[in-house]
């Protein structure tokens, strides 16, 4: 076993402005041995002791506004706002501090730590405990689609974990999960690799999990899954359970994906993926009799105004290769397309009506698709939704009103300081009129780096605010 150091900054290696991250790599294809000896105790303490020093506890705080309480709803009523004044009732809003616990793994001596996106996402404060010392961490980037995030601390004497490989794992390999379950302090559990390349679990968009029976419990999220040498092979992410306890079905994100995502987050602060705009599935046994090719991704639907629509993909097309790389199934196709950047050209090999054709497509971007959702704040802290019968009744929105509703405003956010309020309706951003969340996505994409003039309808009054 030996150590190598490489700098994972290949994407922007020549850029003077790009960040980089040193990862401590070990032999990527190690030999496996069998333990023996009648008078020996089989122990992995020496193998895992260094890895334990690289796993940290993460606690987060988030200010949550209780907009659903009866008194908050009363003061959101436009009658009370008009009668008492638009600012009346702000002092009665009930805020609370939401706390959560998780784990993280030190990847570099200069303080880069990987964890799960769901551990730190939308947090107002992130505290990392290293060697019984607490450090306030800076959020570097979050990728919800893979459930990975990177934070950074300014601390000395950090011990980065040895980074292994997940490409050569075998079912039955002994593994250890290190984390902070239930906030009781660092814990190590042992198991084996139960399965590989697990997808369709319904946890993340891009799934290629390592399944293990090593106990992973609440608080273990973001911790390390290591092999018997103490090398990182995955980031613990989730469990399947009916009771809320551990049933021996845990999932970890493979380190090969972790290295790729972390590199992009450190260098760019985000992960941009190519986007095609299709719904896909695998070939069933019955459908294999219909197609010449027995493997690939079957196109079930195509969204309008997407690259797939523009370049004339059709329902029923079977994509069996991308840039001459053979595609085994829908999951592999999704991952391959996601590995390209927006605006890259790819060549698809497609079977259509028993004929093989080639289609060159310039990929779009996924960013605008999940830029706006009901549970993710945008524009400095706004939670948005389409206008529905339900929220129209709640906020007493007049029939026929067009725009996008501000359901809530994140406490202490830029949006709150600017003056946005729950019940406001966004009707225009810069020169783009707003009638749906798609219009919001379009505006945010077009004016991504600029301060934006936002026009809102506040119970019949048109107000203008500027926010970045």
N, C-alpha and C positions, 0 to 999 in steps of 0.2 A: 504494500500500500504506500502510496506516495501522494504528495500534495502538488497541485498545480494552481496557479493563479491566472485567471483570465479576466479581461475587461469586457463585460457584455455591453458594448456600445456600438455594435456593428451597424445599426440603422443610421446613426449619424456620427460615424467615427471621425469624419473630417470636419465636423462643425465645432467651432471654437466656443459656441454658446451652449452645447449640449452637456448635460450632466453625465456622469458615468458611475458605475458601481462595481466594486471588486467583490467577487464571490470566491470562496475558498473551496475549490473543487477537489474531489478525491478520485481514485481510480473508478472509471465509469462502467467497467465490466469485470467485477471481482470474481475470484474463485469462491466456491461454496464448499464447506467442510462439514463432516459429521462429528458430533461430540461423542467421546467414549471414556471409559475408565471407571472401575467399580468403586474407587476410593476418592473420587473427585466430586466436587459440587459444581454444577454447571451454573455459572453466574455471568451476567452481562454488565455488571456494575462498572467495570473498567471501560467497557466499550461505550457506554452511554453517558458517563459522567461529564464529559466535555459538552455534549449536546444539551444536557440539562442547563448548563450555564448560558446557553444561547436562547433559551425560551423564556419569554417575559410575560408578566401579567399586564393586561390593559384594562383600564376602567374609563368609562366615558360618562359625560353629563350632557343632558339636552334639556333646554327649557321648553316645556310643552304648555301651550295655552289651552285651557279647558273651554273651548268654544261651544261645547255641547251642553254645558250646565244650563238649567232653566233661566238663571239670571242673565247669563251671557246671551242666550237666545232672545230674551226680552229686550236687551239693549241693542240687539242687531235689528230689531223691528224698525222699519223706516218711520212709523208713526211716532215712536218715542224719540228717534233721532231728530225728526223735524220739529217736534214739540219742545224738546229740551236743548236741542243743538247737536250738531254732528259729533262733537267730542265727548258728549255726556255719556257716562257709563264706562269710559276707558279705565277709570280707577277701580271699577268693580270686577274687571276681568281676572279670573282666577288662574294664575300660572303655577306650574309645579315642575320640579326637577326630576327628570327621568334618568335613572342610572342603570348602567349595564356593565357586565364583566366579560372579558374574553382573554385570549392569549395572542402572542405574536412571536416571531422568530427573527433574531438578529442575523442579517445577511452580510453586513460589512462593518469594519471597524469604525467608519465615520458615521454610523448611527442609522442606517436604513433598516427598517423592520417591516416584514410582510405579515399581514393578518387577513382576516376575512372582511369583505366590504360591509357585510351586515353588522360587524362589530363596531365600526367607526363611522359609518355613513350618517350624515346629517347631525353629527355631534357638535356641540358648542365647545367642549373641552375634552382633550384626550390625555390621560395620565398613564405613563408607562413606568412600571416598577422593575428596576434592574438592581440586583444585589441589595435588596431592601432600601434602595434609594428611589424616590419618585422624581420623574422628569416630565415636564409638559412637552408633548409631542406635536409636531407640525404635520398636517395632512398633506402628503405629496400628491396622491392621486387615488382615484377609486374606479374600479371597473366592475359594474354590477353584473354584467353578462357572465363573467367568470367567477364572481364573488370574491375578488381579490382586491386588496388595497395596500398602499405603502405609506408608512409614517416615518418621521425622522426625529431623532433626539440628539441633543448636544450633550454627550457624556463621554467620560474617559474609561479606559480599560474594558471596553466592550469586547466580547468574545464571539466572533461570527461563527455560525454553524458550518460544519463541513457539508458541502452540497454534493449529493450523489446523482444517480440517474434513475429515472423511472422507466426507461425504455427496455431494460433488460430484466425487469422484475418477473418472478415466476410465482404462480399460485402455490402457497405453502411456505413461502419465505417468512421467517420470523420478523415481526415488526413491533415497534413500541410507539405508543401515543403519549406525548408529553404536553401537559397543559394545566389549566387552573379550574378544574370542575367545581361548580357551585361556590366558587370563591374561597375554598378551604385551603388554598395554597398549592404549590406545584405538586403534581401527581404523575406517576409513570404507570401505564397499563400495557400489558403485553398480549399479543395475538399473532395471527398470521395474515398473509394476503389471501383473502377469501375469493376474490374475483378481480378481473382487470377490464378496463375499457367499458365500464358500466355507463350507460346512457338511458334516456327516457325515464329518469328518476323523478323529474319535475322540480328540480331544485334551481338549476341555472340554465341559461340559454345554451351555453357551450359546455356540454358534459362529457367527460371522459374519465370517470372516477376510478380510483383504487378502492375496492371494497375490503374492509377488514373487520375482524371480530374483536380487535383491541377496543376496550371500552372508551367511547367518546361521549361525554356528557355535557350539559350546558356549562359554558365557561371554557371548555376545551377548544371551542371554535377559534381558528387562527393559529392553533398550536402546531407542533411538529409531529409528523409521522416519520420515524427513522428506521433504518435497517439495523441489523445486528452489529454493524461496525460503528453505529452512531451517526451515519450520514443521512442527511435529509432526502427523503424520497417523495414527500407530499405534505400538503397543508390540510389539517383536519377541518372539515367543513360542516358535516351534518350527519344525522342518524335517521333511520326509519324506525318509528315506534308507535305502538297503539296506546301504551300506558303512560308515556312521558319519560319512562326509564330506558336504560340501555338494553336492547334485545340482541346485541351482537351483530348488528348490521350498520356499520359506520362507513362513511365515505370521505375520502381525502382527494384533494386536487393534485394531480401528478406534478412532480417538480419540473418536468420538461415544459409544461404549460406555465408554471410559476415563473421560471426564468424568463420566458418570453414576455409575459405580461408585466413583470416587475421592471424589466429593462425599458419597456415603452412608457410605463408610468413615471419612472425616474427621469427619462429623457424628455418626455413631452407633457407629462402631467395627466395624460389621458391615453386611452387606447382607441384608435380609429380602425374600423374594419370595413372591408368592402361589402357592398350591399347589392343584392340582385332583385329582390322583391317577389319571391315565389313561396308557395306552400308546397312542401315535398313530403314524400313517404317512401318506404321501402317496397320492393316488389313482393307481393304475396305469392304463395305457391301457384294459385290459379293464374295470376298475371304473368308468371314466368313462361307459361305456354303461349302467351300472346306476343312476347317480344323475343327477338333473336338473342339479345344480350341478357344474361341471367343475373347481372349485378348492375347497380347504379342507383340513381335518385330519380324517382318518378315525380313529374310536375303535376300537382293537383289543381293549383290555382295561381293566377298572376294578378298582382295589384296594379291598378292604373298609375300612370305617371311614375313608373319605376324603370330601371334599366332593362329588366326582363320584358316589360311591355314595349318599350321603345325598340328593342332589337328583335322583337317578333318571336319570342319563345311561345309555345302553345301548351295548353292542357294536354296531358297524355304523352308529352315528350319524355324520353328516358335519357338522362344525362349519364353517360358511362365513362367520361374522361374530362379532365380539366388540364389544359396545357400538356396533354399527353400523359398525365398521371391518371391511372385507372381509379375509378370511384367504386367502392364496394357497396356503400349504402347511403341513405339520406344523411345520417349523422356525419359521415366522413365528408360528404359534399358540403354540408354546412360549415364544418371546420376549415376545409380547404378554402372556400370562398372568404371566410372570415379572416384567413391568414393574409389576404391581399389588402392593400390600402385602397381607399377611395380614389377613383380616376385611373386606376390601373386597368389595362386591357387584358382580358383572359379569353382563351379559345376553348369553347365547349364542344365536345363530341356528343352528338345527340342522335338517338334513334327515333325517327318519326315515320309512322306507317310503314314499318319494316325497312325503311331506307336510312342509311347513315349520312348525316349532314354535319357541317362544321359551322358554328356561329361565333363570331368575335363580338365580345361585349365589353364596354367600358363600365366598370362598376361605379355605383353611387356610394353614399355614406349612410351608415346606420344612425349617426348622431342625432339627426332631426327626429327620428322615429321615437326615441325614448327621452328626448329632451323635455317633453311635456307629458306629465302623467298626474293623476289625482293625488299621489302620495310623494311626489318629488318636487321640492320648491324650485322655482325659476325666478328670474328678474329680481334677484336679491332677497327672496324669501316668500314668494307668492305661491299658494296652493290653488290650482285652477281646475275648473271642470266645465263641461258643456252645460248650457242652461236646460234643465229638465223640469217636468211638472213638480217633482218633489222639492227641488231647491227653489223653484219659483214661488211655491207656497211658503217656504221657510223664510225667504228674504223679501216676500211680497213684490216680486218682479212683475211688471205689467206685461200682459199678453202681447206677443209680437216683438218683444225686445230682442235685439240682436247683439251678439258679442260673446265674450267668454267670461264666466263668473269667477270672481276671487272668493273661494270658499273660506280661506283662512290666510292669515299673515303670520309668518314665523316670528316669535318673540325676539326682541332685541336685534332684528335683522335690518339690513339697509332699507328694505321695502317698508318696514314699519316706521323707520326714521323719516323716510320721504313723505309718509302720510297715507299710504294705501290702507284700505279697510276691507274687512270681510263684507261682502254684499256689493262692492264696486264691480262694475262690468267694464272690461277692457273692450274698447270699440276701435282703437287704432294704435298702431306702433309705427312711428315715423310715417312713411307714405303708404303703409299696408293696412287696409281696412280689415278688422278682425270680426269673423263670424263663427269661427270654429277653432279647435285646438290645432288643426292643420295650418291655419293662418298664423297662429302663434309660432309654430315650428318654423314656418317660412321666414317670419320676421326675425326670429332669433338667429337663424342660420345666416341671413343676409347681413344683419347688423351685429354680428357676434362680438367684434372687438370694439364697438363704439358705444358711447353713451346714447341711450335711446329715449326719445320723447314718447311717453305713453299717455294716451287719452282714455279717460274712464267716464262712464256714466254713473253718477252717484245719485240715485233716486231722482233722475230728471235733470240734474245739473251736470254739465260737462266740465271736467277738470283736467289739467295737464300737469304731468310730473316728468322729471328726467331721472333716469337711473341707468347704471352701467350693468 
